[in-house]
Structures are given as C-alpha cells and as structure tokens.
Amino acid sequence: MGTKKTLFITLFVLCMAFCLNISSLSYAARNDIQSNTRTAILESFGNQPLLFIQNDGQLDKKVKYYEKGANHATYFTENGIYLNLFRQKNTPG
C-alpha cells in the first residue's frame, strides 16, 4: 500500500511540475508576441503621413491647413478652426 501511495504522490508532483512549466512557457510566449506587436505598431506609427496638410490651392485660399478623417474634416484658417462632421451611411442589413 505504501508503494502505491508513493507512486501516486510522485506522479502528482510530476504532473504539477509539468503544468507549471507549460504555464510559464505560454506566459513567456504571450509576452514575446505582445512585445513584437507593440514594436511593430510603434515602428509603423512613425511612418504615418502627416495629419495636417498645407493648402497649396486644393481648397479655398482662406484655408491654411486641413486634415481629413473617416467621418470628419478639420480646416484651419486665420479666423479659426472649422470642424465638418459627416454622417455615416446606414447600410441595410
């Protein structure tokens, strides 16, 4: 009876050690993926085009700079800043 109990305890300890080892490996892998993703995002962020575009005749001459987003446009003039918001089109579905 003592041999079976010792074998059971030994197997239990080995299983726990194995589970803890796998858990730490997956944690390390997640950190590597998160680190690589973060690095890629930061590198691509620096390659983005300038948000503010100088008006070189594309728009009314009162506009000095502008920027356009998905649902808005912002215009910078000597008299102020103008924000134009666009409504999203409702898609049937």
N, C-alpha and C positions, 0 to 999 in steps of 0.2 A: 504494500500500500504506500509506503514511503517513497518508493521509486516512481510510482505514477504521479504522486503529488509533486515531486522534484521535477519530473519531466514536464508536467503541466506549468509549473512556475517558470521554468526555463523557456518554454515555448511562449508563454505570455510575455515575458521580459523581452525576448527577441522580436516578437510582433510589435510591441510598443516602441522599441528602438527603431524598427523599420518604419513604422508610421511617422514617428517624429522626424526621421531622416527625410522621408518623402515630403513631409510638410515644409521643412526648411528649404528643400530644393525648389519646391514650387514657389515659395516666397521669394527666393533669390531670382528665379526666372521672371516672376512678375515685376520685380524691381528693375531688372535689366530691360524688359520690354517698355516699362514706363519711362525709364531713363532715355532709351533710344527714341521713343515717341516724342518726349519733351525736347530733346536735342533737335530732332527733325523739324518740329514746329518752330523753335526759336531760329533755326537757320533759314527756314522759308519765310518767316516774318520779316527778316531783313531784306529779302528780295522782292517785297511787295512794291508796286508802283506808288508814287506819291499820291496822297489823297487829294491834295489841293492842286487844282490845275490853273495855271495862269491863263487869263483870257487874252488870246492873241487874235481877236477878230471872230472867234467862234460864236460869241454871244453879243448882246447889246454892249456898247462901249462903256456903259456905266458900271458893268460888272468887271471887277479887277481879278478876282479868283473865284473858283467854284469847285464843287465836288458833287458827285452823284453816287447814290447808293441804290439798293434794290427797290426801295419804296420811298425814296426822298431825293431831293436835290437841295444844296445849300449854295446861295450866291452871296458874295462879299462885295459890297460897294463902298464908296466913300461915305455914304449916308447911313449905312447899317448892314445888318445881316438878314437875309431873307431865306426862310425855310419853306420849301414846297413839298408837301406830303402827297403821295399817290395812293389811291385806294387799290387794294389787291382785287383782282378779278375773281369772282366766285366761280369755281369750277364745278360743274354738275357732277354729282356722284353720290 
